[in-house]
Amino acid sequence: MALLITDECISCGACLPECPNEAIFETRSDAEGKGNHVGDGQGVGDNIYVITHDRCTECVGHFDEPQCAAVCPVDNCCISDPAYPETTDVLLDKAKKLNPDKTIDSAKVWSGVRN
């Protein structure tokens, strides 16, 4: 499943360079303008960062935990998006397709992935 950024986002930008899949955008309109889908009700008003579910792998295959959540100074700002549940296998496959030139490690999975 993808992650989402809640309304508590302070738009500090800490998460942006940490995403291995370039799934985080400064505004909803920026993400959608580049052909990405943003979940309903997310990033309304273009004043918080958003995560596009079609590019988010929850850092599976890259890290042991989602990097956006790890670096965010706001507790529980980057959370699982219940609208997009995906298994470890689906997330690993997505990571491989998004990053064909990177090594994807199937052991890099965090405990929050719903299988």
Buried (B, 14 or more C-beta within 10 A) or exposed (E): BBBBBEEEBEEEEBBBEBBBBBBBBBBBEBBBEEEBEBBEEBBEEEEBBBBBBBBBBBBBBBBBBBBBBBBBEBEEBBBBBEEBEBEBEBBBBBBBEBBEEEEBBEEBBBEBBEE
